[in-house]
């Protein structure tokens, strides 16, 4: 085991993660009849995660899947210890005591997800049964990684109704690639974009600005009234609210993975007034930026 002073739960160059706001999970996943059976709560990627270490003696509220793409590590789930090598993965049932860590000389690169839902317990039980324990092997990782990236990219586009339903329906396919690896087939086709998706791309490019509704509609070459109606019909949110959600999603990345001052994060996101930024952050995440940063110790 690495020395305790070098253990890190996060802070790796090139890492990325999305923690979906619990208010969104409660209102748009748990109560959605399509995806309430299985949905993501957290997703991330840690490359060459030297000194990565995570211990949860009381377990987590969600199931966790960790796939090792490169390097090595070790894990213990409910007292069962095992090595994790490239191509290996492990599943952690909710509430199961666990710890895992990267090999300090050959640190792992991992893809990880947290998930829950009314069908999640049965899925995890079946995975453990089929692989004869918490640890398994993935024979065709390329397709699974592409699917992971598809899910991540969709969530990066925000928490609109279609984004959440699409990404969480993909989650079923992603887990299937581990559960029935011998049957899993190849990559998903790229989807044709529509004006709303193009508009969201425009939002992401301009996260450092404060866009007006008129600018948004102009970028989509639509009238303001039609654009607003179309956007809300497609995502379930007005355009300006959606844009702010993407800003706050980016703010979470800064707070989790950098030591930038909160006022500098606000400026980076085009919010010159840090008090306005803090209010917007708390409205969406139900917690202040300061407290969110302090909660980093609880992140995967």
KAGIUR-V810136 format. One record per backbone hydrogen bond with DSSP energy under -1.0 kcal/mol. CO is the residue of the C=O (numbers start at 1). NH is the residue of the N-H. If there is no record, write none. Layout:
BEGIN
{{CO,NH} {CO,NH}}
END
This chain:
BEGIN
{{3,6} {4,7} {8,53} {12,15} {16,45} {18,43} {21,25} {22,26} {23,27} {24,28} {25,29} {25,30} {29,32} {32,36} {35,38} {36,118} {37,119} {39,116} {41,20} {42,114} {43,18} {44,112} {45,16} {46,110} {48,50} {49,52} {51,8} {52,102} {54,100} {56,59} {56,98} {60,95} {63,115} {64,92} {65,113} {66,90} {67,111} {68,87} {70,109} {72,103} {73,84} {74,101} {75,82} {76,99} {77,80} {80,77} {82,75} {84,73} {85,88} {87,138} {88,68} {89,136} {90,66} {92,64} {93,96} {97,78} {98,56} {99,76} {100,54} {101,74} {106,72} {108,49} {109,69} {109,70} {110,46} {111,67} {112,44} {113,65} {114,41} {114,42} {115,63} {116,39} {117,120} {119,123} {120,124} {121,125} {122,126} {123,127} {124,128} {125,129} {126,130} {127,131} {128,133} {134,91} {136,89} {141,145} {142,146} {143,147} {144,148} {145,149} {146,150} {147,151} {148,152} {149,153} {150,154} {151,155} {152,156} {155,158} {160,164} {161,165} {162,166} {163,167} {164,168} {165,169} {166,170} {167,171} {169,173} {170,174} {171,175} {172,176} {173,177} {175,178} {175,179} {176,180} {180,183} {194,198} {195,199} {196,200} {197,201} {198,202} {199,203} {200,204} {201,205} {202,206} {206,209} {212,216} {213,217} {214,218} {215,219} {216,220} {217,222} {218,221} {223,227} {224,228} {225,229} {226,230} {227,231} {228,232} {229,233} {230,234} {231,235} {232,236} {235,161} {238,242} {239,243} {240,244} {241,245} {242,246} {243,247} {244,248} {245,249} {246,250} {247,251} {248,252} {249,253} {250,254} {251,255} {252,256} {253,257} {254,258} {261,265} {262,266} {263,267} {264,268} {265,269} {266,271} {267,270} {273,277} {274,278} {275,279} {276,280} {277,281} {278,282} {279,283} {280,284} {281,285} {282,286} {288,292} {289,293} {290,294} {293,296} {295,298} {296,299}}
END
